[in-house]
Amino acid sequence: MKARRGKPQQGNALLEFAIGWPVLWLIFAGVYEFGYSFYVYNALQLAVANAAELGSQLDYDVGDTGNPTSFQAKLQNMVVYGDEAAGTAPIVPGLTTANVNVAAALSLAGIGPDRTMVEIWADPGIDRNCHSIEVDSDAARLRLSIENVPSENPKTGRITALSVVAALRKLHAPLRVGT
């Protein structure tokens, strides 16, 4: 009996692997990114809920100084580190207490920490600190969005220095518009 000679099959497996591997890798990377995003979302949601619970249990006593920094620092630490005392590793990489500062200040200046709703997002692909503030009342609806460039100091932004200069100039301005 003669052996049949067909087309040679050598190298087909390597070719199929070379074509299929990038597709499989993209699927794996996409599933990993989705899973990590879901983990970060849940970690931040739990941290904000724990900070809200802590804020409702703490006494907001600023004393004679009118300085709420102790109260605010405990809430910031709870969101960032998961404990009211500052930790060493944040819950989400890249999250600092400066990212929580606006939310805590807004809740204290507005309707209070117990009724203020906060979302904190950590996106390493964004090169600015983004803040969106929405106020909804019976009289009006206000939406404010700020995207400021962070400075070399991770605790503040470049706009902070400009705000201080503007406030100092307003003190000696002959005409004042607004507050």
Phi and psi in degrees as GROMACS dihedral restraints (atoms count N, CA, C in turn):
[ dihedral_restraints ]
;  ai    aj    ak    al  type     phi  dphi    fc
    3     4     5     6     1   -91.5    20    10
    4     5     6     7     1   144.4    20    10
    6     7     8     9     1   -77.0    20    10
    7     8     9    10     1   136.5    20    10
    9    10    11    12     1   -77.6    20    10
   10    11    12    13     1   136.8    20    10
   12    13    14    15     1  -109.5    20    10
   13    14    15    16     1   117.8    20    10
   15    16    17    18     1  -116.8    20    10
   16    17    18    19     1  -162.4    20    10
   18    19    20    21     1   -70.8    20    10
   19    20    21    22     1   140.6    20    10
   21    22    23    24     1   -69.8    20    10
   22    23    24    25     1   140.1    20    10
   24    25    26    27     1  -103.6    20    10
   25    26    27    28     1     6.8    20    10
   27    28    29    30     1   -69.7    20    10
   28    29    30    31     1   133.9    20    10
   30    31    32    33     1    90.9    20    10
   31    32    33    34     1    -7.8    20    10
   33    34    35    36     1   -66.9    20    10
   34    35    36    37     1   -39.9    20    10
   36    37    38    39     1   -62.8    20    10
   37    38    39    40     1   -41.1    20    10
   39    40    41    42     1   -65.8    20    10
   40    41    42    43     1   -38.7    20    10
   42    43    44    45     1   -67.0    20    10
   43    44    45    46     1   -43.8    20    10
   45    46    47    48     1   -63.5    20    10
   46    47    48    49     1   -39.0    20    10
   48    49    50    51     1   -64.9    20    10
   49    50    51    52     1   -43.2    20    10
   51    52    53    54     1   -63.8    20    10
   52    53    54    55     1   -32.5    20    10
   54    55    56    57     1   -80.5    20    10
   55    56    57    58     1   -40.7    20    10
   57    58    59    60     1   -80.4    20    10
   58    59    60    61     1   -28.0    20    10
   60    61    62    63     1   -61.2    20    10
   61    62    63    64     1   -46.0    20    10
   63    64    65    66     1   -61.0    20    10
   64    65    66    67     1   -36.1    20    10
   66    67    68    69     1   -65.9    20    10
   67    68    69    70     1   -46.3    20    10
   69    70    71    72     1   -62.5    20    10
   70    71    72    73     1   -39.0    20    10
   72    73    74    75     1   -64.8    20    10
   73    74    75    76     1   -41.0    20    10
   75    76    77    78     1   -64.3    20    10
   76    77    78    79     1   -39.9    20    10
   78    79    80    81     1   -63.8    20    10
   79    80    81    82     1   -45.5    20    10
   81    82    83    84     1   -61.0    20    10
   82    83    84    85     1   -45.7    20    10
   84    85    86    87     1   -63.9    20    10
   85    86    87    88     1   -39.5    20    10
   87    88    89    90     1   -65.2    20    10
   88    89    90    91     1   -42.4    20    10
   90    91    92    93     1   -64.9    20    10
   91    92    93    94     1   -40.5    20    10
   93    94    95    96     1   -63.4    20    10
   94    95    96    97     1   -46.7    20    10
   96    97    98    99     1   -62.1    20    10
   97    98    99   100     1   -42.0    20    10
   99   100   101   102     1   -63.7    20    10
  100   101   102   103     1   -44.1    20    10
  102   103   104   105     1   -62.8    20    10
  103   104   105   106     1   -42.6    20    10
  105   106   107   108     1   -67.5    20    10
  106   107   108   109     1   -39.9    20    10
  108   109   110   111     1   -62.7    20    10
  109   110   111   112     1   -40.3    20    10
  111   112   113   114     1   -65.1    20    10
  112   113   114   115     1   -40.0    20    10
  114   115   116   117     1   -62.8    20    10
  115   116   117   118     1   -46.5    20    10
  117   118   119   120     1   -62.7    20    10
  118   119   120   121     1   -43.3    20    10
  120   121   122   123     1   -58.9    20    10
  121   122   123   124     1   -48.3    20    10
  123   124   125   126     1   -65.4    20    10
  124   125   126   127     1   -39.7    20    10
  126   127   128   129     1   -63.7    20    10
  127   128   129   130     1   -43.1    20    10
  129   130   131   132     1   -69.8    20    10
  130   131   132   133     1   -38.1    20    10
  132   133   134   135     1   -63.6    20    10
  133   134   135   136     1   -42.1    20    10
  135   136   137   138     1   -66.9    20    10
  136   137   138   139     1   -39.9    20    10
  138   139   140   141     1   -64.6    20    10
  139   140   141   142     1   -41.9    20    10
  141   142   143   144     1   -67.9    20    10
  142   143   144   145     1   -38.7    20    10
  144   145   146   147     1   -64.5    20    10
  145   146   147   148     1   -40.9    20    10
  147   148   149   150     1   -65.5    20    10
  148   149   150   151     1   -38.2    20    10
  150   151   152   153     1   -67.7    20    10
  151   152   153   154     1   -37.9    20    10
  153   154   155   156     1   -65.0    20    10
  154   155   156   157     1   -40.4    20    10
  156   157   158   159     1   -64.3    20    10
  157   158   159   160     1   -43.7    20    10
  159   160   161   162     1   -62.4    20    10
  160   161   162   163     1   -42.7    20    10
  162   163   164   165     1   -62.7    20    10
  163   164   165   166     1   -32.6    20    10
  165   166   167   168     1   -76.5    20    10
  166   167   168   169     1   -19.9    20    10
  168   169   170   171     1   -93.0    20    10
  169   170   171   172     1   -26.6    20    10
  171   172   173   174     1   -77.4    20    10
  172   173   174   175     1   149.2    20    10
  174   175   176   177     1   -82.0    20    10
  175   176   177   178     1   128.0    20    10
  177   178   179   180     1   -90.2    20    10
  178   179   180   181     1    84.2    20    10
  180   181   182   183     1  -117.0    20    10
  181   182   183   184     1   106.3    20    10
  183   184   185   186     1   -91.8    20    10
  184   185   186   187     1    -6.5    20    10
  186   187   188   189     1    67.1    20    10
  187   188   189   190     1  -153.3    20    10
  189   190   191   192     1   -79.7    20    10
  190   191   192   193     1   -18.6    20    10
  192   193   194   195     1   -78.3    20    10
  193   194   195   196     1   -25.6    20    10
  195   196   197   198     1    71.8    20    10
  196   197   198   199     1    22.0    20    10
  198   199   200   201     1  -106.3    20    10
  199   200   201   202     1   109.5    20    10
  201   202   203   204     1   -88.3    20    10
  202   203   204   205     1    22.9    20    10
  204   205   206   207     1   -64.7    20    10
  205   206   207   208     1   -36.2    20    10
  207   208   209   210     1   -65.5    20    10
  208   209   210   211     1   -46.7    20    10
  210   211   212   213     1   -61.1    20    10
  211   212   213   214     1   -46.9    20    10
  213   214   215   216     1   -65.6    20    10
  214   215   216   217     1   -40.6    20    10
  216   217   218   219     1   -64.1    20    10
  217   218   219   220     1   -39.0    20    10
  219   220   221   222     1   -64.3    20    10
  220   221   222   223     1   -41.1    20    10
  222   223   224   225     1   -67.4    20    10
  223   224   225   226     1   -41.4    20    10
  225   226   227   228     1   -62.5    20    10
  226   227   228   229     1   -45.7    20    10
  228   229   230   231     1   -63.2    20    10
  229   230   231   232     1   -36.7    20    10
  231   232   233   234     1   -64.0    20    10
  232   233   234   235     1   -39.8    20    10
  234   235   236   237     1   -70.8    20    10
  235   236   237   238     1   -44.9    20    10
  237   238   239   240     1   -79.9    20    10
  238   239   240   241     1   -44.8    20    10
  240   241   242   243     1  -108.1    20    10
  241   242   243   244     1    -9.6    20    10
  243   244   245   246     1    81.2    20    10
  244   245   246   247     1    10.5    20    10
  246   247   248   249     1  -150.2    20    10
  247   248   249   250     1   147.1    20    10
  249   250   251   252     1   -70.0    20    10
  250   251   252   253     1   -20.4    20    10
  252   253   254   255     1   -89.6    20    10
  253   254   255   256     1   138.8    20    10
  255   256   257   258     1   -59.6    20    10
  256   257   258   259     1   136.2    20    10
  258   259   260   261     1  -104.9    20    10
  259   260   261   262     1  -171.3    20    10
  261   262   263   264     1  -101.4    20    10
  262   263   264   265     1   -33.2    20    10
  264   265   266   267     1  -117.9    20    10
  265   266   267   268     1   123.8    20    10
  267   268   269   270     1   -70.0    20    10
  268   269   270   271     1   158.7    20    10
  270   271   272   273     1   -60.9    20    10
  271   272   273   274     1   -41.2    20    10
  273   274   275   276     1  -119.0    20    10
  274   275   276   277     1   128.1    20    10
  276   277   278   279     1   -57.2    20    10
  277   278   279   280     1   134.6    20    10
  279   280   281   282     1    91.6    20    10
  280   281   282   283     1    -9.5    20    10
  282   283   284   285     1   -84.6    20    10
  283   284   285   286     1   130.4    20    10
  285   286   287   288     1  -124.4    20    10
  286   287   288   289     1   167.1    20    10
  288   289   290   291     1   -65.7    20    10
  289   290   291   292     1   -23.0    20    10
  291   292   293   294     1   -64.2    20    10
  292   293   294   295     1   -29.1    20    10
  294   295   296   297     1   -70.2    20    10
  295   296   297   298     1   -22.9    20    10
  297   298   299   300     1   -96.0    20    10
  298   299   300   301     1   -14.0    20    10
  300   301   302   303     1   -57.2    20    10
  301   302   303   304     1   -44.8    20    10
  303   304   305   306     1   -64.5    20    10
  304   305   306   307     1   -42.3    20    10
  306   307   308   309     1   -64.7    20    10
  307   308   309   310     1   -42.8    20    10
  309   310   311   312     1   -67.5    20    10
  310   311   312   313     1   -43.1    20    10
  312   313   314   315     1   -65.0    20    10
  313   314   315   316     1   -39.9    20    10
  315   316   317   318     1   -65.3    20    10
  316   317   318   319     1   -41.9    20    10
  318   319   320   321     1   -68.1    20    10
  319   320   321   322     1   -35.4    20    10
  321   322   323   324     1   -72.6    20    10
  322   323   324   325     1   -33.6    20    10
  324   325   326   327     1   -83.9    20    10
  325   326   327   328     1   -19.9    20    10
  327   328   329   330     1   -97.5    20    10
  328   329   330   331     1  -126.0    20    10
  330   331   332   333     1   -85.5    20    10
  331   332   333   334     1     1.3    20    10
  333   334   335   336     1   108.2    20    10
  334   335   336   337     1   155.5    20    10
  336   337   338   339     1   -64.2    20    10
  337   338   339   340     1   -28.0    20    10
  339   340   341   342     1   -76.6    20    10
  340   341   342   343     1   -21.2    20    10
  342   343   344   345     1  -112.5    20    10
  343   344   345   346     1    -0.4    20    10
  345   346   347   348     1   -87.9    20    10
  346   347   348   349     1   129.6    20    10
  348   349   350   351     1   -98.1    20    10
  349   350   351   352     1   131.8    20    10
  351   352   353   354     1  -128.1    20    10
  352   353   354   355     1   137.8    20    10
  354   355   356   357     1  -122.9    20    10
  355   356   357   358     1   131.5    20    10
  357   358   359   360     1  -120.4    20    10
  358   359   360   361     1   124.9    20    10
  360   361   362   363     1  -116.3    20    10
  361   362   363   364     1   138.1    20    10
  363   364   365   366     1  -116.1    20    10
  364   365   366   367     1   111.3    20    10
  366   367   368   369     1  -126.9    20    10
  367   368   369   370     1   107.0    20    10
  369   370   371   372     1   -66.4    20    10
  370   371   372   373     1   -12.2    20    10
  372   373   374   375     1   -83.3    20    10
  373   374   375   376     1    -7.0    20    10
  375   376   377   378     1  -100.3    20    10
  376   377   378   379     1   132.6    20    10
  378   379   380   381     1   -99.8    20    10
  379   380   381   382     1    12.8    20    10
  381   382   383   384     1  -131.7    20    10
  382   383   384   385     1   158.5    20    10
  384   385   386   387     1   -87.9    20    10
  385   386   387   388     1   116.5    20    10
  387   388   389   390     1  -107.6    20    10
  388   389   390   391     1   130.5    20    10
  390   391   392   393     1  -129.1    20    10
  391   392   393   394     1   126.6    20    10
  393   394   395   396     1  -119.5    20    10
  394   395   396   397     1   124.3    20    10
  396   397   398   399     1  -118.4    20    10
  397   398   399   400     1   126.9    20    10
  399   400   401   402     1  -122.9    20    10
  400   401   402   403     1   127.5    20    10
  402   403   404   405     1  -119.0    20    10
  403   404   405   406     1   125.8    20    10
  405   406   407   408     1  -125.2    20    10
  406   407   408   409     1   116.4    20    10
  408   409   410   411     1  -131.6    20    10
  409   410   411   412     1   178.1    20    10
  411   412   413   414     1   -66.2    20    10
  412   413   414   415     1   -30.1    20    10
  414   415   416   417     1   -88.7    20    10
  415   416   417   418     1   -32.6    20    10
  417   418   419   420     1  -161.8    20    10
  418   419   420   421     1   168.4    20    10
  420   421   422   423     1  -126.4    20    10
  421   422   423   424     1   130.4    20    10
  423   424   425   426     1  -124.5    20    10
  424   425   426   427     1   133.4    20    10
  426   427   428   429     1  -127.7    20    10
  427   428   429   430     1   125.2    20    10
  429   430   431   432     1  -128.3    20    10
  430   431   432   433     1   130.9    20    10
  432   433   434   435     1  -128.0    20    10
  433   434   435   436     1   128.3    20    10
  435   436   437   438     1  -127.1    20    10
  436   437   438   439     1   133.1    20    10
  438   439   440   441     1  -127.5    20    10
  439   440   441   442     1   100.8    20    10
  441   442   443   444     1  -106.9    20    10
  442   443   444   445     1   153.7    20    10
  444   445   446   447     1   -82.0    20    10
  445   446   447   448     1   124.5    20    10
  447   448   449   450     1   -69.3    20    10
  448   449   450   451     1   151.8    20    10
  450   451   452   453     1   -94.1    20    10
  451   452   453   454     1  -176.0    20    10
  453   454   455   456     1   -67.7    20    10
  454   455   456   457     1   -26.4    20    10
  456   457   458   459     1   -85.7    20    10
  457   458   459   460     1   115.9    20    10
  459   460   461   462     1   -68.7    20    10
  460   461   462   463     1    -9.7    20    10
  462   463   464   465     1   -86.7    20    10
  463   464   465   466     1    -8.2    20    10
  465   466   467   468     1  -148.7    20    10
  466   467   468   469     1   171.8    20    10
  468   469   470   471     1  -114.6    20    10
  469   470   471   472     1   170.7    20    10
  471   472   473   474     1   -66.7    20    10
  472   473   474   475     1   -28.4    20    10
  474   475   476   477     1   -69.7    20    10
  475   476   477   478     1   -21.1    20    10
  477   478   479   480     1   -62.6    20    10
  478   479   480   481     1   -46.8    20    10
  480   481   482   483     1   -62.0    20    10
  481   482   483   484     1   -40.0    20    10
  483   484   485   486     1   -66.0    20    10
  484   485   486   487     1   -35.8    20    10
  486   487   488   489     1   -66.9    20    10
  487   488   489   490     1   -38.5    20    10
  489   490   491   492     1   -64.8    20    10
  490   491   492   493     1   -44.7    20    10
  492   493   494   495     1   -61.7    20    10
  493   494   495   496     1   -43.2    20    10
  495   496   497   498     1   -64.1    20    10
  496   497   498   499     1   -39.4    20    10
  498   499   500   501     1   -65.4    20    10
  499   500   501   502     1   -39.7    20    10
  501   502   503   504     1   -66.6    20    10
  502   503   504   505     1   -39.1    20    10
  504   505   506   507     1   -65.3    20    10
  505   506   507   508     1   -35.6    20    10
  507   508   509   510     1   -65.7    20    10
  508   509   510   511     1   -28.3    20    10
  510   511   512   513     1   -61.7    20    10
  511   512   513   514     1   -32.8    20    10
  513   514   515   516     1  -112.4    20    10
  514   515   516   517     1    13.8    20    10
  516   517   518   519     1   -77.5    20    10
  517   518   519   520     1   137.5    20    10
  519   520   521   522     1   -70.6    20    10
  520   521   522   523     1   -22.9    20    10
  522   523   524   525     1  -128.1    20    10
  523   524   525   526     1   130.1    20    10
  525   526   527   528     1  -118.5    20    10
  526   527   528   529     1   127.9    20    10
  528   529   530   531     1  -112.3    20    10
  529   530   531   532     1   126.1    20    10
  531   532   533   534     1    84.6    20    10
  532   533   534   535     1  -154.2    20    10
